[in-house]
């Protein structure tokens, strides 16, 4: 039977994964911006239910300002979270390593995540996914990591401004690994630029299309990224 202290300790260990799941579900690009723009709860432009009684009509500038209010705390959370996760992983294997060494610990991280991969359930699945993401983003063979090492803060800014989520994740973990405040500022500025063209450009154009074309375009985009992800995994699988 678990004691109160054990239950509290487990909650202290796992609550960041729950917050990460919330930020992941309330994705600014795929959920927040299209939902505010259409006044329907939307995922990648697919309208789930009506929010017109809750969300007033907003100008593009108003939507952009709201995304900043949401995305900046999100950036701060992810910056903190990836540092916390690095320490969490190392604690599991009883290694007294600082998170600043994370980039050079690809093989040790792979061993460190084994206890995590044995867990099951909702929190466990989130745990597994985010831990694997940390391992991927600190792998010396990661193309994003190589670019970041070459380009420094300019690369952090450009990757944060990119619609490619993998680049933003790698840039965040890279900046947090070195506990770089300049990297954090570059992340926030790049993410703000990305939000601007997503609000004023992409979603402003897509949501003006007839419903049939919205769904067709988004499905094609979704299929492309899923196909690219599957191909990438199969390509890396040993024969």
Backbone as JSON, one array per atom type, in Angstrom:
{
  "sequence": "XXXXXXXXXXXXXXXXXXXXXXXXXXXXXXXXXXXXXXXXXXXXXXXXXXXXXXXXXXXXXXXXXXXXXXXXXXXXXXXXXXXXXXXXXXXXXXXXXXXXXXXXXXXXXXXXXXXXXXXXXXXXXXXXXXXXXXXXXXXXXXXXXXXXXXXXXXXXXXXXXXXXXXXXXXXXXXXXXXXXXXXXXXXXXXXXXXXXXXXXXXXXXXXXXXXXXXXXXXXXXXXXXXXXXXXXXXXXXXX",
  "N": [[0.85, -1.2, 0.0], [0.54, 2.2, -0.83], [2.07, 4.99, 0.71], [1.15, 8.29, 1.94], [3.24, 10.05, 1.43], [4.6, 8.79, -0.67], [2.71, 8.89, -2.71], [2.49, 11.65, -3.01], [5.09, 12.22, -3.82], [5.17, 10.89, -6.29], [3.35, 12.43, -7.73], [4.69, 14.88, -7.72], [6.83, 14.15, -9.3], [5.64, 13.68, -11.79], [3.87, 15.71, -12.61], [4.86, 17.73, -14.44], [4.72, 16.41, -16.93], [2.0, 16.27, -17.38], [1.31, 19.0, -17.64], [2.83, 19.52, -19.91], [1.43, 17.93, -21.71], [-0.97, 19.35, -21.85], [-0.14, 21.81, -22.98], [0.73, 20.74, -25.36], [-1.65, 19.75, -26.51], [-3.17, 22.09, -26.72], [-2.11, 23.41, -29.01], [-0.54, 26.16, -30.52], [-0.28, 26.76, -33.29], [-1.86, 24.78, -34.63], [-4.29, 24.62, -33.24], [-5.05, 26.85, -31.47], [-4.83, 29.29, -33.03], [-6.43, 28.73, -35.47], [-8.87, 28.22, -34.12], [-9.49, 30.64, -32.79], [-9.69, 32.24, -35.01], [-11.8, 31.15, -36.57], [-13.78, 30.94, -34.69], [-14.69, 28.56, -33.84], [-14.04, 25.54, -32.09], [-11.2, 24.2, -33.29], [-9.19, 21.81, -34.97], [-6.38, 21.73, -36.77], [-7.84, 23.17, -38.65], [-10.19, 21.74, -38.96], [-13.42, 21.96, -37.93], [-14.72, 21.45, -34.76], [-16.58, 22.04, -32.61], [-18.98, 24.66, -31.91], [-17.95, 27.89, -30.9], [-18.85, 30.42, -30.86], [-20.4, 31.76, -29.0], [-18.71, 32.16, -26.99], [-16.23, 33.13, -27.87], [-15.54, 36.3, -28.99], [-15.9, 38.29, -32.04], [-12.85, 38.78, -33.57], [-10.15, 40.9, -34.54], [-7.42, 40.44, -36.87], [-5.13, 41.42, -35.71], [-5.86, 41.34, -33.02], [-6.1, 38.57, -32.63], [-3.46, 37.83, -33.07], [-2.17, 39.12, -30.9], [-3.29, 37.71, -28.77], [-2.24, 35.17, -29.26], [0.43, 35.68, -28.69], [0.29, 36.17, -25.96], [-0.33, 33.63, -25.12], [1.7, 32.01, -26.23], [4.21, 32.91, -25.26], [4.31, 32.27, -22.4], [4.18, 29.54, -22.93], [6.61, 29.06, -24.3], [8.4, 29.67, -22.23], [7.7, 27.7, -20.41], [8.39, 25.29, -21.85], [11.11, 25.71, -22.15], [11.96, 25.56, -19.49], [10.99, 22.98, -18.95], [12.41, 21.11, -20.58], [14.95, 21.23, -19.45], [14.36, 20.33, -16.88], [13.48, 17.75, -17.53], [15.82, 16.58, -18.5], [17.34, 16.44, -16.13], [15.65, 14.79, -14.7], [15.78, 12.4, -16.14], [18.49, 11.71, -15.76], [18.56, 11.37, -13.01], [17.07, 9.06, -12.76], [18.83, 7.08, -13.53], [20.72, 7.31, -11.64], [22.87, 8.95, -12.13], [25.17, 11.5, -11.7], [25.06, 13.89, -13.44], [25.22, 17.05, -15.05], [22.66, 19.01, -16.65], [23.74, 20.54, -18.62], [25.54, 18.99, -19.98], [24.12, 17.5, -21.66], [24.01, 17.32, -24.51], [26.19, 15.81, -25.25], [25.59, 13.31, -24.41], [24.27, 11.27, -25.76], [24.28, 8.38, -26.05], [24.19, 7.56, -23.38], [21.79, 8.66, -22.59], [20.06, 7.12, -24.09], [20.26, 4.7, -22.72], [19.31, 5.58, -20.31], [16.61, 6.06, -20.68], [15.38, 3.63, -20.69], [14.1, 2.56, -18.28], [11.91, 4.28, -18.24], [10.52, 3.63, -20.55], [9.26, 1.32, -19.93], [7.0, 1.96, -18.62], [3.4, 2.34, -18.41], [0.11, 3.47, -19.5], [-1.63, 6.69, -19.56], [-0.04, 8.9, -18.62], [2.4, 7.63, -18.72], [2.72, 7.16, -21.48], [2.93, 9.75, -22.48], [5.2, 10.48, -21.13], [7.06, 8.62, -22.28], [7.07, 9.5, -24.98], [7.99, 12.2, -24.81], [10.44, 11.81, -23.6], [11.79, 10.29, -25.51], [11.84, 12.24, -27.46], [13.56, 14.1, -26.31], [15.91, 12.59, -26.32], [16.24, 12.31, -29.1], [16.64, 15.0, -29.84], [19.07, 15.57, -28.71], [20.85, 14.07, -29.99], [23.84, 13.49, -31.68], [23.73, 13.08, -34.41], [21.55, 14.41, -35.29], [20.1, 16.51, -37.63], [19.14, 19.09, -37.18], [20.43, 19.82, -34.82], [23.07, 19.91, -35.67], [22.95, 22.12, -37.38], [22.31, 24.12, -35.55], [24.59, 24.21, -33.95], [26.4, 25.23, -35.76], [25.29, 27.69, -36.52], [24.54, 29.13, -34.22], [22.93, 31.66, -32.24], [21.51, 32.89, -34.29], [20.65, 30.72, -35.81], [19.01, 29.49, -33.91], [16.98, 31.41, -33.72], [15.96, 31.34, -36.38], [15.06, 28.7, -36.58], [13.14, 28.65, -34.59], [11.37, 30.34, -35.78], [10.47, 28.84, -37.81], [7.9, 26.85, -39.4], [8.23, 24.17, -39.06], [7.93, 21.86, -36.58], [9.88, 20.2, -35.4], [12.34, 21.54, -35.63], [11.96, 23.73, -33.89], [11.69, 22.41, -31.45], [14.23, 21.19, -31.19], [15.8, 23.52, -31.13], [14.91, 24.7, -28.76], [15.65, 22.78, -26.79], [18.38, 22.74, -27.23], [19.09, 25.4, -26.48], [18.31, 25.35, -23.82], [19.92, 23.35, -22.8], [22.4, 24.57, -22.58], [21.69, 26.47, -20.83], [21.03, 29.0, -21.77], [20.24, 32.32, -21.76], [20.17, 34.19, -23.79], [19.63, 32.49, -25.88], [17.02, 31.77, -25.17], [15.69, 34.22, -25.5], [16.04, 34.51, -28.27], [14.51, 32.34, -29.1], [11.9, 33.13, -28.29], [11.55, 35.47, -29.82], [11.78, 34.45, -32.44], [9.62, 32.64, -32.43], [7.53, 34.43, -32.13], [7.63, 35.79, -34.58], [6.96, 33.62, -36.23], [4.33, 33.16, -35.33], [3.15, 35.49, -36.26], [3.18, 35.28, -39.12], [1.66, 33.01, -39.34], [-0.84, 33.81, -38.38], [-1.51, 36.2, -39.86], [-0.94, 35.39, -42.4], [-0.88, 32.33, -43.28], [-3.23, 30.96, -41.91], [-5.12, 32.96, -42.25], [-5.44, 32.96, -44.99], [-6.09, 30.25, -45.58], [-8.5, 29.79, -44.14], [-10.25, 31.29, -45.57], [-10.84, 29.86, -47.78], [-13.22, 27.75, -49.54], [-15.05, 25.24, -47.69], [-14.64, 22.56, -48.59], [-12.2, 22.7, -49.96], [-10.53, 23.55, -47.92], [-10.44, 21.29, -46.23], [-9.41, 19.42, -48.02], [-6.85, 20.46, -48.67], [-5.64, 20.56, -46.12], [-5.74, 17.87, -45.36], [-4.04, 16.76, -47.28], [-1.64, 18.01, -46.53], [-1.35, 16.94, -43.96], [-1.17, 14.18, -44.54], [1.18, 14.21, -45.98], [3.15, 14.97, -44.02], [2.86, 12.87, -42.17], [3.5, 10.68, -43.81], [6.14, 11.4, -44.45], [7.32, 11.22, -41.91], [7.0, 8.47, -41.34], [8.5, 7.36, -43.43], [11.01, 8.35, -42.75], [11.52, 6.99, -40.34], [11.5, 4.32, -41.23], [13.66, 4.37, -42.94], [15.76, 4.66, -41.18], [15.7, 2.26, -39.87], [17.43, -0.71, -39.16], [18.56, -3.13, -41.59]],
  "CA": [[0.0, 0.0, 0.0], [1.36, 3.4, -0.96], [1.9, 6.0, 1.73], [0.85, 9.62, 1.42], [4.47, 10.65, 0.92], [4.91, 8.17, -1.96], [1.75, 9.43, -3.68], [2.88, 13.04, -3.26], [6.33, 12.2, -4.58], [4.85, 10.53, -7.67], [2.73, 13.61, -8.36], [5.75, 15.86, -7.95], [7.64, 13.67, -10.41], [4.96, 13.56, -13.07], [3.0, 16.81, -13.02], [5.31, 18.43, -15.65], [4.25, 15.72, -18.13], [0.6, 16.66, -17.57], [1.33, 20.35, -18.18], [3.34, 19.39, -21.28], [0.33, 17.39, -22.53], [-1.93, 20.44, -22.06], [0.44, 22.72, -23.98], [0.76, 20.03, -26.64], [-3.01, 19.69, -27.05], [-3.54, 23.46, -27.08], [-1.06, 23.87, -29.91], [-0.86, 27.49, -31.04], [-0.41, 26.74, -34.75], [-2.91, 23.9, -35.13], [-5.55, 24.68, -32.49], [-5.41, 28.17, -30.95], [-5.05, 30.28, -34.1], [-7.65, 28.45, -36.25], [-10.06, 28.31, -33.26], [-9.79, 32.05, -32.6], [-10.04, 32.83, -36.31], [-13.1, 30.65, -37.04], [-14.69, 30.95, -33.54], [-15.04, 27.17, -33.6], [-12.88, 24.76, -31.64], [-10.71, 23.6, -34.53], [-7.91, 21.12, -34.99], [-5.88, 21.81, -38.15], [-8.88, 23.73, -39.5], [-11.43, 20.96, -38.89], [-14.23, 22.56, -36.88], [-15.27, 20.41, -33.9], [-17.84, 22.55, -32.05], [-19.18, 26.11, -32.01], [-17.51, 28.71, -29.77], [-19.22, 31.82, -31.14], [-20.98, 32.37, -27.8], [-17.6, 32.35, -26.03], [-15.18, 33.93, -28.5], [-16.08, 37.41, -29.79], [-15.21, 38.51, -33.31], [-11.54, 39.37, -33.3], [-9.34, 41.31, -35.68], [-6.19, 39.65, -36.99], [-4.19, 41.94, -34.7], [-6.3, 40.82, -31.73], [-5.73, 37.15, -32.59], [-2.0, 37.79, -32.94], [-1.81, 39.49, -29.54], [-3.67, 36.6, -27.89], [-1.26, 34.09, -29.44], [1.65, 36.06, -27.97], [0.02, 35.97, -24.53], [-0.31, 32.18, -24.87], [2.94, 31.36, -26.67], [5.37, 33.27, -24.43], [4.36, 31.32, -21.27], [4.49, 28.22, -23.47], [8.05, 29.0, -24.54], [9.06, 29.63, -20.93], [7.48, 26.37, -19.83], [9.18, 24.28, -22.55], [12.51, 25.97, -21.82], [12.17, 24.97, -18.16], [10.66, 21.56, -18.94], [13.46, 20.26, -21.14], [15.99, 21.15, -18.46], [13.86, 19.44, -15.82], [13.44, 16.37, -18.03], [17.19, 16.09, -18.52], [17.7, 16.07, -14.77], [14.78, 13.67, -14.33], [16.35, 11.2, -16.77], [19.75, 11.36, -15.13], [18.27, 10.88, -11.67], [16.6, 7.69, -12.85], [19.97, 6.17, -13.66], [21.64, 7.61, -10.53], [24.07, 9.61, -12.66], [25.29, 12.88, -11.26], [25.49, 14.69, -14.59], [24.46, 18.29, -15.2], [21.92, 19.03, -17.91], [24.56, 21.2, -19.63], [26.3, 17.98, -20.72], [23.16, 16.64, -22.34], [24.25, 17.13, -25.94], [27.22, 14.81, -25.43], [25.22, 12.09, -23.7], [23.28, 10.54, -26.55], [24.23, 6.95, -25.74], [23.77, 7.38, -21.99], [20.36, 8.97, -22.55], [19.36, 5.95, -24.61], [20.17, 3.74, -21.63], [18.55, 6.17, -19.22], [15.16, 6.06, -20.91], [14.82, 2.28, -20.64], [13.1, 2.4, -17.22], [10.71, 5.03, -18.59], [9.8, 2.97, -21.63], [8.51, 0.21, -19.38], [5.79, 2.46, -17.99], [2.21, 2.29, -19.26], [-0.91, 4.42, -19.12], [-1.62, 7.99, -20.22], [1.15, 9.66, -18.25], [3.55, 6.89, -19.21], [2.86, 7.37, -22.92], [3.47, 11.11, -22.64], [6.57, 10.33, -20.62], [7.86, 7.94, -23.3], [7.2, 10.34, -26.17], [8.83, 13.36, -24.54], [11.79, 11.34, -23.32], [12.36, 9.95, -26.82], [12.09, 13.5, -28.14], [14.78, 14.64, -25.71], [17.01, 11.78, -26.85], [16.4, 12.67, -30.52], [17.12, 16.37, -29.98], [20.44, 15.67, -28.23], [21.64, 13.11, -30.78], [24.84, 14.17, -32.51], [23.39, 12.91, -35.82], [20.36, 15.21, -35.6], [20.47, 17.57, -38.57], [18.84, 20.38, -36.57], [21.47, 20.09, -33.85], [24.26, 20.31, -36.42], [22.74, 23.49, -37.85], [22.35, 25.01, -34.4], [25.98, 24.36, -33.54], [27.09, 26.06, -36.74], [24.71, 29.02, -36.65], [24.37, 29.84, -32.96], [21.65, 32.29, -31.93], [20.78, 33.14, -35.54], [19.97, 29.47, -36.16], [17.93, 29.31, -32.93], [15.9, 32.31, -34.14], [15.37, 30.87, -37.63], [14.34, 27.45, -36.33], [11.94, 28.99, -33.83], [10.46, 31.0, -36.71], [10.05, 27.88, -38.83], [6.7, 26.07, -39.08], [8.64, 22.8, -38.77], [8.01, 21.74, -35.11], [11.11, 19.56, -34.97], [13.37, 22.55, -35.49], [11.7, 24.5, -32.68], [12.0, 21.56, -30.29], [15.69, 21.08, -31.11], [16.34, 24.83, -30.72], [14.59, 24.91, -27.34], [16.48, 21.89, -25.99], [19.76, 23.22, -27.4], [19.27, 26.6, -25.66], [18.17, 24.98, -22.4], [21.07, 22.54, -22.43], [23.47, 25.48, -22.17], [21.08, 27.44, -19.92], [21.31, 30.25, -22.45], [19.16, 33.31, -21.75], [20.11, 34.75, -25.14], [18.92, 31.5, -26.68], [15.6, 31.89, -24.84], [15.18, 35.43, -26.18], [15.98, 34.18, -29.69], [13.35, 31.46, -29.26], [10.65, 33.9, -28.18], [11.45, 36.37, -30.98], [11.5, 33.63, -33.62], [8.27, 32.11, -32.32], [6.62, 35.56, -32.38], [7.59, 35.97, -36.03], [6.2, 32.5, -36.78], [2.91, 33.41, -35.03], [2.68, 36.58, -37.11], [2.82, 34.84, -40.48], [0.59, 32.02, -39.24], [-2.1, 34.54, -38.2], [-1.79, 37.14, -40.96], [-0.73, 34.72, -43.67], [-1.39, 30.99, -43.53], [-4.63, 30.7, -41.53], [-5.97, 33.99, -42.85], [-5.73, 32.53, -46.36], [-6.73, 28.93, -45.6], [-9.88, 29.85, -43.65], [-11.08, 31.96, -46.57], [-11.17, 28.89, -48.82], [-14.43, 26.96, -49.29], [-14.83, 24.15, -46.75], [-14.11, 21.38, -49.27], [-10.8, 22.91, -50.27], [-9.81, 23.57, -46.65], [-10.22, 19.92, -45.79], [-8.54, 18.74, -48.98], [-5.48, 20.96, -48.51], [-5.11, 20.15, -44.82], [-5.52, 16.43, -45.38], [-2.83, 16.52, -48.06], [-0.51, 18.42, -45.69], [-1.24, 15.97, -42.88], [-0.67, 12.93, -45.12], [2.59, 14.43, -46.34], [4.0, 14.93, -42.84], [2.82, 11.51, -41.63], [4.28, 9.86, -44.73], [7.56, 11.74, -44.29], [7.76, 10.68, -40.63], [7.09, 7.01, -41.47], [9.65, 7.08, -44.3], [12.23, 8.65, -42.0], [11.73, 5.9, -39.39], [11.84, 3.1, -41.97], [14.99, 4.56, -43.51], [16.73, 4.47, -40.13], [15.6, 0.91, -39.33], [18.46, -1.57, -39.73], [18.05, -4.19, -42.46]],
  "C": [[0.89, 1.25, 0.0], [1.05, 4.37, 0.16], [1.57, 7.33, 1.08], [2.06, 10.29, 0.81], [4.83, 10.1, -0.46], [4.0, 8.72, -3.04], [2.12, 10.86, -4.05], [4.14, 13.11, -4.11], [6.07, 11.87, -6.04], [4.22, 11.71, -8.4], [3.79, 14.67, -8.65], [6.63, 15.45, -9.13], [6.96, 13.84, -11.76], [4.11, 14.75, -13.5], [3.53, 17.58, -14.24], [4.85, 17.75, -16.94], [2.8, 16.07, -18.43], [0.51, 18.06, -18.17], [1.81, 20.34, -19.63], [2.24, 18.88, -22.2], [-0.68, 18.49, -22.84], [-1.41, 21.41, -23.11], [0.5, 22.06, -25.35], [-0.6, 19.98, -27.3], [-3.46, 21.07, -27.52], [-2.43, 24.09, -27.93], [-1.46, 25.19, -30.57], [-1.13, 27.44, -32.54], [-1.63, 25.96, -35.21], [-4.25, 24.01, -34.45], [-5.94, 26.13, -32.14], [-5.73, 29.16, -32.07], [-6.28, 29.96, -34.94], [-8.93, 28.55, -35.42], [-10.47, 29.77, -33.04], [-10.27, 32.69, -33.9], [-11.44, 32.42, -36.76], [-14.19, 30.74, -35.97], [-15.37, 29.59, -33.36], [-13.81, 26.5, -33.01], [-12.42, 23.94, -32.83], [-9.37, 22.93, -34.32], [-7.46, 21.04, -36.44], [-6.96, 22.28, -39.12], [-10.17, 22.96, -39.52], [-12.23, 21.43, -37.69], [-14.96, 21.47, -36.09], [-16.59, 20.86, -33.27], [-17.79, 24.07, -31.99], [-18.72, 26.82, -30.74], [-17.91, 30.17, -29.96], [-19.83, 32.53, -29.94], [-19.89, 32.7, -26.77], [-16.54, 33.29, -26.59], [-15.81, 35.05, -29.32], [-15.35, 37.5, -31.14], [-13.93, 39.29, -33.04], [-10.88, 39.81, -34.61], [-8.11, 40.42, -35.74], [-5.16, 40.11, -35.96], [-4.55, 41.4, -33.32], [-5.92, 39.35, -31.56], [-4.23, 37.01, -32.37], [-1.57, 38.1, -31.52], [-2.15, 38.38, -28.54], [-2.67, 35.45, -28.03], [0.05, 34.4, -28.73], [1.48, 35.8, -26.48], [0.08, 34.48, -24.17], [1.07, 31.58, -25.15], [4.15, 31.7, -25.8], [5.42, 32.4, -23.16], [4.68, 29.9, -21.74], [5.98, 28.05, -23.72], [8.83, 28.9, -23.23], [8.91, 28.26, -20.28], [8.37, 25.35, -20.51], [10.67, 24.46, -22.27], [12.84, 25.36, -20.46], [12.01, 23.44, -18.22], [11.79, 20.69, -19.46], [14.66, 20.17, -20.21], [15.6, 20.22, -17.32], [13.88, 17.99, -16.28], [14.84, 15.77, -18.09], [17.63, 15.63, -17.14], [16.91, 14.84, -14.31], [15.34, 12.35, -14.88], [17.62, 10.77, -16.05], [19.55, 10.84, -13.71], [17.82, 9.43, -11.7], [17.74, 6.69, -12.93], [21.05, 6.45, -12.62], [22.94, 8.25, -11.01], [24.07, 11.07, -12.21], [25.88, 13.72, -12.4], [24.66, 15.96, -14.64], [23.79, 18.3, -16.55], [22.73, 19.72, -19.01], [25.35, 20.21, -20.46], [25.41, 17.14, -21.63], [23.46, 16.35, -23.79], [25.25, 16.01, -26.19], [26.84, 13.45, -24.85], [24.19, 11.25, -24.45], [23.14, 9.08, -26.17], [23.75, 6.71, -24.32], [22.29, 7.68, -21.83], [19.56, 7.77, -23.03], [19.22, 4.88, -23.54], [19.28, 4.27, -20.52], [17.05, 6.06, -19.41], [14.56, 4.67, -20.8], [13.82, 2.09, -19.51], [11.8, 3.12, -17.55], [9.87, 4.3, -19.62], [8.99, 1.77, -21.14], [7.18, 0.66, -18.76], [4.63, 2.41, -18.97], [1.21, 3.33, -18.77], [-0.69, 5.76, -19.79], [-0.35, 8.77, -19.92], [2.4, 8.96, -18.78], [3.79, 7.1, -20.69], [3.42, 8.76, -23.21], [4.94, 11.12, -22.24], [7.49, 9.74, -21.69], [8.13, 8.85, -24.49], [8.16, 11.51, -25.93], [10.27, 12.96, -24.24], [12.51, 10.95, -24.61], [12.69, 11.22, -27.59], [13.36, 14.15, -27.62], [16.0, 13.91, -26.25], [17.3, 12.16, -28.31], [17.06, 14.04, -30.66], [18.54, 16.55, -29.46], [21.38, 14.69, -28.94], [22.58, 13.86, -31.71], [24.52, 14.07, -34.0], [22.16, 13.71, -36.23], [20.76, 16.4, -36.48], [20.2, 18.96, -37.99], [19.94, 20.78, -35.58], [22.75, 20.54, -34.55], [24.15, 21.75, -36.92], [22.86, 24.48, -36.71], [23.78, 25.25, -33.95], [26.75, 25.28, -34.47], [26.6, 27.52, -36.69], [24.48, 29.8, -35.38], [22.98, 30.44, -32.8], [20.83, 32.6, -33.18], [20.02, 31.89, -35.97], [18.83, 29.18, -35.2], [16.72, 30.15, -33.34], [15.19, 31.76, -35.38], [14.57, 29.58, -37.43], [13.08, 27.69, -35.51], [10.9, 29.66, -34.73], [9.93, 30.05, -37.77], [8.77, 27.17, -38.42], [7.01, 24.61, -38.77], [8.81, 22.63, -37.26], [9.3, 21.12, -34.62], [12.24, 20.55, -34.75], [13.2, 23.37, -34.22], [12.04, 23.7, -31.43], [13.51, 21.46, -30.1], [16.31, 22.39, -30.63], [16.08, 25.09, -29.24], [15.5, 24.06, -26.45], [17.95, 22.33, -26.06], [20.02, 24.42, -26.49], [19.22, 26.25, -24.18], [19.36, 24.16, -21.92], [22.22, 23.41, -21.93], [22.96, 26.58, -21.25], [21.27, 28.86, -20.46], [20.1, 31.18, -22.45], [19.03, 33.99, -23.11], [19.4, 33.79, -26.08], [17.42, 31.57, -26.43], [14.98, 33.1, -25.52], [15.06, 35.18, -27.68], [14.78, 33.29, -30.0], [12.04, 32.25, -29.26], [10.47, 34.82, -29.38], [11.11, 35.59, -32.25], [10.09, 33.09, -33.6], [7.23, 33.21, -32.57], [6.5, 35.84, -33.87], [6.76, 34.86, -36.69], [4.7, 32.7, -36.53], [2.34, 34.48, -35.95], [2.3, 36.07, -38.49], [1.78, 33.73, -40.46], [-0.77, 32.7, -39.12], [-2.44, 35.35, -39.44], [-1.68, 36.48, -42.33], [-1.47, 33.42, -43.81], [-2.87, 30.81, -43.2], [-5.59, 31.74, -42.08], [-6.36, 33.6, -44.27], [-6.53, 31.22, -46.38], [-8.19, 29.01, -45.19], [-10.81, 30.63, -44.58], [-11.5, 31.01, -47.7], [-12.5, 28.21, -48.51], [-14.1, 25.73, -48.46], [-14.18, 22.94, -47.4], [-12.62, 21.52, -49.53], [-9.95, 22.99, -49.01], [-9.45, 22.16, -46.24], [-9.25, 19.19, -46.72], [-7.08, 19.14, -48.79], [-4.88, 20.46, -47.21], [-4.85, 18.66, -44.76], [-4.26, 16.08, -46.14], [-1.58, 16.88, -47.25], [-0.26, 17.39, -44.6], [-0.66, 14.65, -43.39], [0.8, 13.05, -45.47], [3.5, 14.29, -45.13], [4.01, 13.55, -42.2], [3.66, 10.58, -42.49], [5.77, 10.12, -44.59], [8.12, 11.17, -42.99], [7.96, 9.17, -40.7], [8.31, 6.64, -42.32], [10.97, 7.29, -43.55], [12.55, 7.52, -41.02], [12.16, 4.62, -40.1], [13.26, 3.17, -42.54], [16.07, 4.31, -42.47], [16.76, 3.06, -39.59], [16.67, 0.03, -39.98], [17.87, -2.7, -40.54], [18.1, -5.53, -41.74]]
}
